[in-house]
Amino acid sequence: MRASQELDVRALYVGAVTSMTGSGDADSGRSGSDSRRDDSGDSTDQAGAPADSGMTGHGRIDEDDNAVVEAGRRITFGTYFNAFPASYWRRWSDHKTVRLVARLRGEGSLIVYRSTPRGHVLRTEAVPVSGDDPTTVTLDLTLAPFIDGGWYWFDLEGGDGNLVLEQAEWLIETDKSAGRVTIGITTFNRPDFCADQLVALSQDPSTLEYLDEIIVVDQGSQKVVETEKYAAAKAVLGDRLRILDQPNLGGSGGFSRAMLETVQRGASDYVLLLDDDVVCELEGIKRAVAFADLAKRPTIVGGHMFSLYDRTVMHAYGEALAKWTWFWGPAPATKHSHDWARRPLRSTPWLHRRIDVDYNGWWMCLIPTSVIREIGMSLPMFIKWDDAEFGLRAGAAGFPTASLPGVAVWHVPWTEKDDTLDWQAYFHERNRLVSALLHSPYEHGGRLVLESLTNHAKRLVSMQYGTGEIIMMALQDVLEGPGRMHRDLALRLPELRELVQNYPDARTNPALDLYPSPRMKRPPRKGKGIPNPTHKAGKVMMAATGLVRQVRAPRSMSVDFPEGIVPHVDQKWFRLSHYDSAIVSTADGNAAAWYRRDRREFKEQMRRSSALHARLYKEWPELSAQYKQALADLTSVESWKSSFEGLDD
């Protein structure tokens, strides 16, 4: 296989600091594709980030895609896609060294650095380069000091003349051959986005060397095969591209179908799960496979998520569950929404720690087929929590997850969505509870039952009665036990959509002018209106007075006129609790709904909710045992086959 990793000018954006960079476009992050070979041409495994992106400093890319460092200047390859994540290889593989191979010409020096877990930078090697003929620099670097964290990277410094880098790569010697991959993409009415992914894959021959098959599980009414670009991808991919049409069974149904097809075919070592609305860094596929091939035990390898709209912003560096409250969030010592353009690797200490995770999101996740054979497929959760539960289950069985730097996709960030409202609230609630019943280390789920009750109350004081009703439906379904989960995979969504339309907070219009203009009988006190506090004390005061509002009759004019227009960013529960009616926009900015206070609905839902949560707390131990006993069957090939073939009502 080819070995050289050519530089690609389109890949200069992530991790950028100075004038060599820009904001990026659809091709940002796309890189060349070199994988396995040592100096003699024998088989080796590429261990990580070749010098293909994120170059920063005083330099340029010439017409041959070489990096040119100006005389007397310096550029650094200490960036997200270029630096070698040494601590991850130290932790999850048995290899002791990594080899840096770089081909250069001109005048100057190659300088290698390593970092400590605290982010301190240490100079490791410096190699002078002189002459017009290409010189190959080969350095074997130890992985010993990286037990807790740290990276390797190199800088290039021009001498009396320019210094030119023709290629560079990080290598680990091995006699293992590259693993084989099936890519599984689940899509629902994003045909153009999905077709773009297929075209990108078809145009990268080095990635195709790893692929057995690409399975697209199309669950929508707008079909990928009907797009203009599909034919071009199919012409290249041929029999390696397979489209499977099935009813909408959500992400868990689509990805489990890809898992099932991959395991049954028996040709692939891994299945790579990809969302349909991502731009994938194709070099990351090869890195993920190399890492999984050389891991000391079967390991799930996850990719990071960058924002599709702001390409240097990384939304997830590591995911973990807070076990007491049972909610996901950034892994300890990490931050969401890190902007590599503003805070690059060298100046961000927390990035140098190795981050251990509980799971990786299925926007990009490489799963060994041996793990699937051992623990089963996804739980039938439709959407939400399926990736987290699978990662926890795999970890409990001895199969860790590594979210590997240098492996990434660009994805629509969750900050542009609000999937805790409307019908999606059902899956958040039910699946959070089910995953806790299976994996919480606490007898009654820690604080989760109280968290659930509190969340439901917040929805009610926010006049989100449709969401409140759906949350209680989820509670009731959990209490009925695990037997209905495969049935609900296919049938619950239309039932939820029908239910929620009975409530005004779920009925939207695309324009604010379709609603009456806000009006109140009396003007706001002292002209201030309803405040939007930013400090904790103000929020607590707003919450307390807002709760009192719930037992009072709504103001008379609020029935016919909204009292205000509330942008989605301001629709905090403690603020909405002070309105008797309001026009509230949706997270995507496409529509708005008219929320109206209903004192009778509030009292009735709170009564039922309190009873359901009390029952959940009391029955938690017995329910936990039921779900654990049913887990193997719920995730089995046989149960999923039944769901794919059709369920009896």
Salt bridges, closest charged atoms under 4 A:
GLU6 OE2 - ARG2 NH2 3.52
ASP8 OD2 - ARG10 NH2 2.87
ASP27 OD2 - ARG10 NH1 4.00
ASP34 OD1 - ARG2 NH1 3.06
ASP45 OD1 - ARG36 NH2 2.07
ASP52 OD2 - ARG287 NH2 3.12
ASP94 OD1 - LYS296 NZ 3.99
ASP140 OD1 - ARG99 NE 2.83
ASP155 OD2 - ARG74 NH1 3.37
ASP155 OD2 - ARG346 NH1 3.93
GLU157 OE2 - ARG74 NH2 3.03
GLU166 OE1 - ARG103 NE 2.64
GLU166 OE2 - ARG105 NE 2.63
GLU173 OE1 - ARG99 NH2 3.39
ASP196 OD1 - LYS229 NZ 2.65
ASP204 OD2 - LYS286 NZ 3.84
ASP212 OD1 - ARG180 NE 3.10
GLU213 OE2 - ARG242 NE 2.61
GLU213 OE1 - ARG265 NH1 3.79
ASP218 OD1 - LYS223 NZ 3.92
ASP245 OD1 - LYS223 NZ 3.23
GLU261 OE1 - ARG242 NH1 3.07
GLU261 OE2 - ARG257 NE 3.02
ASP275 OD2 - HIS411 NE2 2.99
ASP276 OD1 - ARG190 NH1 3.09
ASP277 OD2 - ARG190 NH2 3.62
ASP277 OD1 - HIS411 NE2 3.23
GLU283 OE1 - LYS286 NZ 3.75
GLU283 OE2 - ARG287 NE 3.56
ASP293 OD2 - ARG36 NH2 2.80
GLU319 OE2 - HIS336 NE2 3.62
ASP339 OD2 - ARG342 NE 3.64
ASP356 OD2 - ARG354 NH2 2.87
ASP358 OD2 - LYS323 NZ 3.38
GLU389 OE1 - ARG393 NH2 2.74
GLU389 OE2 - HIS439 NE2 2.91
ASP418 OD2 - HIS568 NE2 2.92
ASP419 OD2 - LYS384 NZ 2.36
ASP419 OD1 - HIS428 NE2 3.19
GLU451 OE1 - ARG432 NH2 3.89
GLU451 OE2 - ARG447 NE 2.84
GLU469 OE2 - ARG608 NH2 2.65
ASP477 OD1 - ARG484 NH1 3.65
ASP477 OD2 - ARG492 NH2 2.92
GLU480 OE1 - ARG484 NH1 2.72
ASP488 OD2 - ARG484 NE 2.59
ASP488 OD1 - ARG487 NH1 2.67
GLU495 OE2 - ARG487 NH2 2.87
GLU495 OE1 - ARG492 NH1 2.59
GLU563 OE2 - ARG555 NE 2.73
ASP580 OD1 - ARG549 NE 3.18
ASP580 OD2 - ARG555 NE 3.34
ASP580 OD1 - ARG597 NE 3.22
GLU604 OE2 - ARG607 NH2 2.62
GLU619 OE2 - ARG615 NE 2.93
